[in-house]
Amino acid sequence: MITGKWYFRAGVEYERYDFHGTDNGLPDHLQAASTHLALEYVVKDFAGASIEIDPGVFFQDNATWDAVDIPGKAYVTFTLKKDTIFAVVAVGWGLYQKPAVAPGGGIIWLFNDKLRLQAVFPRPALIYQPNDDWEFRVTGELNATSFRTDDVLTTERKLQLHDAIVQYSEYRAGLQVGYLGFKPFRIIAGAGITLRRNFDFFRAEQSKRTDPAPYIRIAAEARF
């Protein structure tokens, strides 16, 4: 806590996408190592406003200087119905993102102390929290992250690139379980299906969409 209801949040993250079994010349994996730095205004255990930057390196195999990016996001909530319905207005940005600045937002509806709907783009979810230790989610998600690739030599002659930026995006739907009993840690396990996956080499005006695929997610978070 900084003062009053203002909090500073910091953390680190390593993320990796693996695309095993591909022989089309597209990257078979992408990875990122980043730091999360956020300033939040917290009301009733929820961030009513936040600004966050996530500087890091986003790459295929070589973590070079030209793979460094500083993506970020900011949002603010407004009360539509006291203690029940809230509107969220958000924006995200990144040096290698297309577009460089993109809007987001939606509605948060608190049905009761245990059930809430976060119909907020790009990560809508229906959340049931029966007690302080367990959390269950039905989730939808649009992930879009840009990476610096190495050699991309596909089976199509028009898509032969070196040291290019790719914006990888995917639409997901699934179920997620979180356990919060090991404070300050939060253990997360989830599974579902990736409905759409797209590799967009937008600077070269080339893109490639691939088939749907299942996914699993296992993560551990900590807040101090």
C-alpha positions in Angstrom: 0.0 0.0 0.0 1.2 3.5 -0.8 -1.4 5.6 0.9 -5.2 5.3 1.6 -6.7 3.1 -1.1 -3.7 3.4 -3.5 -1.5 0.3 -4.0 1.6 -0.5 -5.9 1.8 -4.0 -7.4 4.9 -5.6 -8.9 5.8 -9.0 -10.3 7.6 -11.1 -12.9 6.3 -13.5 -15.5 7.6 -16.0 -18.0 5.2 -17.1 -20.7 5.7 -19.7 -23.5 3.5 -20.8 -26.4 4.4 -24.2 -27.9 3.0 -25.4 -31.3 4.2 -28.9 -31.5 3.7 -31.0 -34.6 3.8 -28.1 -37.1 5.9 -28.6 -40.3 4.7 -25.5 -42.1 7.6 -23.3 -41.3 5.8 -21.1 -38.8 7.4 -20.7 -35.3 7.0 -23.8 -33.2 7.2 -21.8 -30.0 7.2 -18.2 -28.8 8.2 -16.9 -25.4 8.4 -13.8 -23.2 9.9 -12.7 -19.9 8.5 -9.5 -18.5 8.0 -7.4 -15.4 4.6 -6.1 -14.2 4.5 -2.7 -12.5 1.0 -1.3 -11.6 -0.5 1.5 -9.7 -4.1 0.6 -8.5 -6.9 2.3 -6.6 -8.6 -0.5 -4.7 -12.2 -0.5 -3.4 -13.7 -3.5 -1.6 -10.8 -5.7 -2.7 -11.2 -4.8 -6.4 -9.1 -2.4 -8.4 -11.4 0.5 -9.4 -8.7 2.1 -11.5 -5.3 0.9 -12.7 -2.4 1.7 -14.9 0.2 -1.0 -15.6 3.3 -1.4 -17.8 4.9 -4.7 -18.6 8.4 -4.1 -19.9 10.1 -7.3 -21.1 11.6 -9.2 -24.0 9.3 -11.0 -26.4 11.1 -13.5 -28.7 11.3 -16.8 -30.4 14.8 -18.1 -29.5 17.1 -15.0 -29.3 16.4 -12.5 -26.5 17.9 -9.5 -28.4 17.5 -5.7 -27.8 15.1 -5.4 -30.7 12.8 -7.9 -29.0 12.3 -5.5 -26.1 8.8 -4.0 -25.8 6.9 -2.0 -23.1 3.2 -3.0 -23.5 0.8 -1.6 -21.0 -2.9 -1.1 -20.1 -5.0 1.2 -18.1 -8.7 1.2 -17.0 -11.2 2.9 -14.8 -14.6 1.8 -13.5 -17.8 3.7 -13.1 -20.8 2.8 -11.0 -24.0 2.2 -13.0 -26.0 0.7 -10.1 -24.6 1.1 -6.6 -22.7 -2.0 -5.4 -24.1 -4.1 -8.3 -23.2 -3.0 -11.8 -20.1 -1.2 -13.0 -18.8 0.0 -16.4 -15.2 -0.5 -17.3 -13.3 1.7 -19.8 -9.9 0.4 -20.8 -7.0 0.9 -23.3 -4.0 -1.1 -24.1 -0.8 -0.3 -26.0 2.6 -1.7 -27.2 5.5 -0.7 -29.4 5.0 -3.7 -31.7 1.3 -4.0 -31.4 -1.2 -3.5 -34.3 -2.9 -1.1 -33.7 -0.4 0.5 -31.4 -3.3 1.6 -29.1 -6.5 -0.5 -28.8 -9.6 0.1 -26.7 -11.3 -2.4 -24.3 -13.9 -2.5 -21.6 -17.3 -3.8 -20.7 -19.6 -4.5 -17.7 -19.0 -6.0 -14.3 -22.2 -7.3 -12.6 -22.1 -8.5 -9.0 -25.0 -10.8 -8.6 -24.1 -11.5 -4.9 -21.0 -12.0 -2.7 -20.2 -15.3 -4.5 -21.1 -14.9 -8.1 -20.2 -12.2 -10.6 -20.0 -11.6 -14.3 -17.0 -9.8 -15.7 -18.2 -9.1 -19.3 -15.0 -7.2 -20.0 -13.1 -7.4 -23.3 -10.6 -9.0 -23.9 -11.1 -11.5 -21.0 -14.8 -12.0 -20.1 -15.5 -14.5 -17.3 -18.3 -15.8 -15.1 -16.8 -16.2 -11.7 -18.1 -18.3 -8.7 -16.2 -17.9 -5.4 -17.9 -20.1 -2.7 -15.3 -19.1 -0.1 -12.0 -17.3 0.4 -10.0 -20.3 -0.8 -11.6 -21.4 -4.0 -12.5 -19.7 -7.3 -14.2 -21.2 -10.4 -14.4 -19.5 -13.8 -16.0 -20.0 -17.1 -13.7 -17.9 -19.3 -13.4 -16.5 -22.8 -10.2 -14.8 -23.8 -8.5 -13.0 -26.6 -4.8 -13.1 -26.3 -2.7 -10.9 -28.7 1.0 -10.5 -28.1 3.8 -9.5 -30.5 7.2 -11.3 -30.7 10.5 -10.9 -32.5 11.0 -14.0 -34.6 14.1 -15.6 -36.1 13.9 -17.3 -39.5 10.4 -17.9 -40.8 10.7 -20.1 -43.9 7.2 -21.4 -44.6 6.1 -23.8 -47.4 4.6 -20.7 -49.1 7.2 -18.7 -51.1 5.6 -15.4 -50.2 6.2 -16.0 -46.5 10.0 -16.1 -46.1 11.1 -13.7 -43.4 14.0 -13.0 -41.0 14.0 -11.1 -37.8 10.4 -10.2 -38.3 7.7 -9.1 -35.9 4.7 -11.5 -35.5 1.5 -10.6 -33.6 0.2 -13.9 -32.4 -3.5 -13.9 -31.4 -5.9 -16.6 -30.2 -9.5 -16.9 -29.1 -10.0 -19.2 -26.1 -12.9 -20.7 -24.2 -12.5 -22.9 -21.2 -12.8 -23.6 -17.5 -10.4 -22.5 -14.7 -10.0 -23.3 -11.0 -8.0 -21.2 -8.6 -6.9 -22.1 -5.1 -6.1 -19.1 -2.8 -5.4 -21.0 0.4 -1.6 -20.8 0.3 -1.4 -17.0 0.8 0.2 -15.0 -0.7 0.2 -17.6 -3.5 -2.6 -18.3 -5.9 -2.6 -21.7 -7.8 -4.4 -21.8 -11.1 -5.3 -24.7 -13.4 -7.4 -24.5 -16.5 -8.3 -26.2 -19.8 -10.3 -25.5 -22.9 -10.1 -25.0 -26.6 -8.3 -22.4 -28.7 -11.0 -21.6 -31.3 -8.8 -19.5 -33.5 -5.0 -19.0 -33.8 -3.5 -16.4 -36.1 0.2 -15.4 -36.9 0.1 -11.9 -38.3 3.3 -10.6 -39.8 1.7 -7.2 -40.3 4.8 -5.3 -41.4 5.3 -7.8 -44.2 1.5 -7.8 -44.9 1.3 -11.6 -44.5 -0.7 -13.6 -42.1 -1.5 -17.3 -41.5 -4.4 -18.8 -39.6 -4.0 -22.3 -38.1 -6.5 -25.0 -36.9 -8.2 -25.0 -33.5 -6.5 -26.9 -30.7 -7.0 -27.8 -27.0 -5.0 -25.9 -24.4 -4.1 -26.3 -20.7 -2.9 -23.7 -18.3 -1.0 -24.1 -15.0 0.2 -21.0 -13.1 1.2 -19.7 -9.7 0.9 -16.1 -8.7 2.0 -14.2 -5.6 1.1 -10.8 -4.2 3.1 -9.2 -1.4 
